[in-house]
């Protein structure tokens, strides 16, 4: 079940976001709980950050934000993660299918996302769902623990109406 994030979700979001298998791919380096507010607060305030619950426990989250103006038919999907203990259970597919269905029902005809070039699991996942690699932002991403930069891959999905 998808719902908007609430402040009460902070600890669970932090737990998933900062897990060693998740944090390398979500845009911020590991940080202590008391510093995580700078990540959580803008997500919460966006009004488009969702958690996905199973049996009343948050098992994943994502942000789906519609563009404005001439690109109002487009939504960007990001900050997508599933709790590590739930990997391989179909939750990511269910979350993505639900998100895409909701976006389509809202009149979205194009979904965009980015993924790090060194995340083959995510790349394969998005491609299985029909996303197409549309471009590469070279050396766009730098983790504090890495010596080099990582390319960011841009993907798009056209939705039929």
SEMARVO-187280 format. One record per residue (C-alpha): residue number from 1; x, y, z; residue in three letters. Coordinates in Angstrom, 2 decimals, padded with zeros to 5 digits. Layout:
BEGIN
+-----+---------+---------+---------+-----+
!   i !      xx !      yy !      zz !  aa !
+-----+---------+---------+---------+-----+
! NUM !       X !       Y !       Z ! ALA !
...
+-----+---------+---------+---------+-----+
! end
This chain:
BEGIN
+-----+---------+---------+---------+-----+
!   i !      xx !      yy !      zz !  aa !
+-----+---------+---------+---------+-----+
!   1 !  000.00 !  000.00 !  000.00 ! UNK !
!   2 !  001.38 !  003.37 ! -001.04 ! UNK !
!   3 !  000.94 !  006.50 !  001.05 ! UNK !
!   4 !  002.60 !  009.87 !  001.49 ! UNK !
!   5 !  005.49 !  009.92 !  003.93 ! UNK !
!   6 !  004.89 !  011.35 !  007.41 ! UNK !
!   7 !  007.38 !  012.61 !  010.01 ! UNK !
!   8 !  006.75 !  009.37 !  011.93 ! UNK !
!   9 !  008.46 !  007.49 !  009.06 ! UNK !
!  10 !  011.80 !  009.21 !  009.67 ! UNK !
!  11 !  013.52 !  006.35 !  011.52 ! UNK !
!  12 !  012.46 !  003.66 !  009.05 ! UNK !
!  13 !  013.41 !  005.82 !  006.04 ! UNK !
!  14 !  016.80 !  006.45 !  007.67 ! UNK !
!  15 !  017.28 !  002.73 !  008.35 ! UNK !
!  16 !  016.61 !  001.79 !  004.71 ! UNK !
!  17 !  018.36 !  004.80 !  003.13 ! UNK !
!  18 !  021.58 !  004.39 !  005.13 ! UNK !
!  19 !  021.83 !  000.62 !  004.76 ! UNK !
!  20 !  025.21 ! -000.28 !  003.24 ! UNK !
!  21 !  023.59 ! -001.86 !  000.16 ! UNK !
!  22 !  021.25 !  001.09 ! -000.48 ! UNK !
!  23 !  023.13 !  004.29 !  000.38 ! UNK !
!  24 !  025.70 !  004.06 ! -002.44 ! UNK !
!  25 !  022.91 !  004.61 ! -004.97 ! UNK !
!  26 !  020.78 !  007.33 ! -003.38 ! UNK !
!  27 !  022.69 !  010.58 ! -003.74 ! UNK !
!  28 !  024.09 !  011.14 ! -000.24 ! UNK !
!  29 !  027.00 !  009.58 !  001.56 ! UNK !
!  30 !  026.43 !  007.77 !  004.88 ! UNK !
!  31 !  025.61 !  010.11 !  007.73 ! UNK !
!  32 !  024.46 !  009.87 !  011.34 ! UNK !
!  33 !  020.78 !  009.96 !  012.21 ! UNK !
!  34 !  020.93 !  013.53 !  013.54 ! UNK !
!  35 !  022.23 !  014.80 !  010.17 ! UNK !
!  36 !  019.65 !  012.90 !  008.09 ! UNK !
!  37 !  017.03 !  015.62 !  008.56 ! UNK !
!  38 !  018.67 !  017.60 !  005.73 ! UNK !
!  39 !  017.79 !  014.68 !  003.41 ! UNK !
!  40 !  014.41 !  013.75 !  004.88 ! UNK !
!  41 !  012.89 !  017.21 !  005.32 ! UNK !
!  42 !  012.97 !  018.26 !  001.64 ! UNK !
!  43 !  011.57 !  014.87 !  000.62 ! UNK !
!  44 !  008.74 !  015.23 !  003.15 ! UNK !
!  45 !  008.04 !  018.84 !  002.15 ! UNK !
!  46 !  007.93 !  017.97 ! -001.55 ! UNK !
!  47 !  004.50 !  016.40 ! -001.14 ! UNK !
!  48 !  005.46 !  013.72 ! -003.64 ! UNK !
!  49 !  007.56 !  011.32 ! -001.56 ! UNK !
!  50 !  005.81 !  008.03 ! -000.91 ! UNK !
!  51 !  006.36 !  005.02 !  001.28 ! UNK !
!  52 !  005.23 !  001.54 !  000.36 ! UNK !
!  53 !  003.93 ! -000.56 !  003.24 ! UNK !
!  54 !  003.36 ! -004.25 !  003.66 ! UNK !
!  55 !  001.58 ! -005.39 !  006.82 ! UNK !
!  56 !  001.82 ! -001.81 !  008.15 ! UNK !
!  57 !  005.64 ! -001.76 !  007.84 ! UNK !
!  58 !  007.47 !  000.55 !  005.46 ! UNK !
!  59 !  009.30 ! -001.69 !  002.98 ! UNK !
!  60 !  010.28 !  000.89 !  000.37 ! UNK !
!  61 !  009.95 !  004.45 ! -000.83 ! UNK !
!  62 !  010.16 !  006.66 ! -003.90 ! UNK !
!  63 !  009.60 !  010.20 ! -005.09 ! UNK !
!  64 !  007.41 !  010.87 ! -008.13 ! UNK !
!  65 !  007.36 !  014.49 ! -009.19 ! UNK !
!  66 !  005.51 !  015.92 ! -012.15 ! UNK !
!  67 !  007.25 !  018.53 ! -014.28 ! UNK !
!  68 !  005.53 !  021.85 ! -015.01 ! UNK !
!  69 !  004.79 !  023.92 ! -018.09 ! UNK !
!  70 !  005.42 !  022.29 ! -021.45 ! UNK !
!  71 !  006.74 !  019.18 ! -019.73 ! UNK !
!  72 !  003.67 !  018.70 ! -017.53 ! UNK !
!  73 !  003.08 !  015.33 ! -019.19 ! UNK !
!  74 !  006.40 !  014.10 ! -017.70 ! UNK !
!  75 !  007.20 !  012.83 ! -014.21 ! UNK !
!  76 !  010.58 !  012.15 ! -012.66 ! UNK !
!  77 !  010.82 !  009.04 ! -010.50 ! UNK !
!  78 !  013.69 !  008.93 ! -008.04 ! UNK !
!  79 !  014.89 !  008.11 ! -004.54 ! UNK !
!  80 !  013.60 !  004.60 ! -005.22 ! UNK !
!  81 !  014.61 !  001.95 ! -002.67 ! UNK !
!  82 !  013.38 ! -001.27 ! -001.12 ! UNK !
!  83 !  014.32 ! -002.48 !  002.36 ! UNK !
!  84 !  017.29 ! -004.85 !  001.98 ! UNK !
!  85 !  015.57 ! -007.59 !  003.97 ! UNK !
!  86 !  012.79 ! -007.58 !  001.36 ! UNK !
!  87 !  014.95 ! -007.83 ! -001.76 ! UNK !
!  88 !  013.89 ! -010.58 ! -004.13 ! UNK !
!  89 !  010.28 ! -010.63 ! -002.92 ! UNK !
!  90 !  008.75 ! -008.66 ! -005.80 ! UNK !
!  91 !  008.25 ! -005.48 ! -003.80 ! UNK !
!  92 !  010.23 ! -003.30 ! -006.21 ! UNK !
!  93 !  008.15 ! -004.52 ! -009.14 ! UNK !
!  94 !  004.92 ! -003.94 ! -007.23 ! UNK !
!  95 !  006.04 ! -000.45 ! -006.20 ! UNK !
!  96 !  007.07 !  000.48 ! -009.73 ! UNK !
!  97 !  003.93 ! -000.91 ! -011.36 ! UNK !
!  98 !  001.77 !  000.93 ! -008.82 ! UNK !
!  99 !  003.70 !  004.18 ! -009.36 ! UNK !
! 100 !  003.45 !  003.91 ! -013.15 ! UNK !
! 101 ! -000.28 !  003.13 ! -013.02 ! UNK !
! 102 ! -000.91 !  006.14 ! -010.77 ! UNK !
! 103 !  001.17 !  008.41 ! -013.00 ! UNK !
! 104 ! -000.66 !  007.18 ! -016.11 ! UNK !
! 105 ! -004.02 !  007.83 ! -014.39 ! UNK !
! 106 ! -002.83 !  011.36 ! -013.60 ! UNK !
! 107 ! -002.20 !  012.02 ! -017.29 ! UNK !
! 108 !  001.54 !  011.38 ! -017.32 ! UNK !
! 109 !  002.75 !  009.99 ! -020.65 ! UNK !
! 110 !  006.49 !  009.92 ! -019.96 ! UNK !
! 111 !  008.43 !  008.78 ! -016.88 ! UNK !
! 112 !  012.08 !  009.66 ! -016.42 ! UNK !
! 113 !  014.68 !  008.40 ! -013.99 ! UNK !
! 114 !  018.42 !  008.23 ! -013.55 ! UNK !
! 115 !  020.58 !  005.35 ! -012.34 ! UNK !
! 116 !  024.29 !  005.07 ! -011.60 ! UNK !
! 117 !  026.25 !  003.22 ! -014.27 ! UNK !
! 118 !  027.77 !  000.96 ! -011.59 ! UNK !
! 119 !  024.37 ! -000.35 ! -010.46 ! UNK !
! 120 !  023.76 ! -003.26 ! -012.85 ! UNK !
! 121 !  020.95 ! -004.70 ! -010.75 ! UNK !
! 122 !  018.93 ! -001.49 ! -011.00 ! UNK !
! 123 !  019.73 ! -001.07 ! -014.69 ! UNK !
! 124 !  018.46 ! -004.58 ! -015.46 ! UNK !
! 125 !  015.36 ! -003.96 ! -013.32 ! UNK !
! 126 !  014.40 ! -000.75 ! -015.11 ! UNK !
! 127 !  015.06 ! -002.24 ! -018.53 ! UNK !
! 128 !  012.85 ! -005.26 ! -017.70 ! UNK !
! 129 !  010.08 ! -002.76 ! -016.97 ! UNK !
! 130 !  010.49 ! -001.15 ! -020.38 ! UNK !
! 131 !  012.66 !  001.86 ! -019.55 ! UNK !
! 132 !  015.05 !  002.81 ! -022.35 ! UNK !
! 133 !  018.55 !  004.24 ! -021.90 ! UNK !
! 134 !  018.40 !  007.70 ! -023.45 ! UNK !
! 135 !  021.68 !  009.26 ! -022.47 ! UNK !
! 136 !  024.67 !  009.39 ! -020.18 ! UNK !
! 137 !  025.89 !  012.16 ! -017.94 ! UNK !
! 138 !  029.58 !  011.41 ! -017.78 ! UNK !
! 139 !  031.36 !  011.66 ! -014.41 ! UNK !
! 140 !  028.17 !  013.03 ! -012.81 ! UNK !
! 141 !  028.32 !  011.26 ! -009.48 ! UNK !
! 142 !  031.04 !  011.11 ! -006.79 ! UNK !
! 143 !  030.87 !  009.11 ! -003.59 ! UNK !
! 144 !  033.17 !  010.14 ! -000.76 ! UNK !
! 145 !  034.54 !  006.59 ! -000.60 ! UNK !
! 146 !  035.32 !  006.33 ! -004.32 ! UNK !
! 147 !  038.42 !  007.65 ! -006.02 ! UNK !
! 148 !  036.73 !  008.18 ! -009.36 ! UNK !
! 149 !  033.48 !  009.51 ! -010.68 ! UNK !
! 150 !  030.49 !  007.47 ! -011.82 ! UNK !
! 151 !  028.37 !  008.09 ! -014.90 ! UNK !
! 152 !  024.66 !  008.74 ! -014.41 ! UNK !
! 153 !  022.43 !  007.01 ! -016.95 ! UNK !
! 154 !  019.20 !  008.67 ! -018.03 ! UNK !
! 155 !  016.22 !  006.40 ! -018.72 ! UNK !
! 156 !  012.76 !  007.10 ! -020.07 ! UNK !
! 157 !  009.51 !  005.21 ! -020.38 ! UNK !
! 158 !  006.69 !  006.29 ! -022.70 ! UNK !
! 159 !  003.28 !  005.35 ! -021.34 ! UNK !
! 160 !  000.42 !  004.42 ! -023.60 ! UNK !
! 161 ! -002.90 !  005.99 ! -022.75 ! UNK !
+-----+---------+---------+---------+-----+
! end
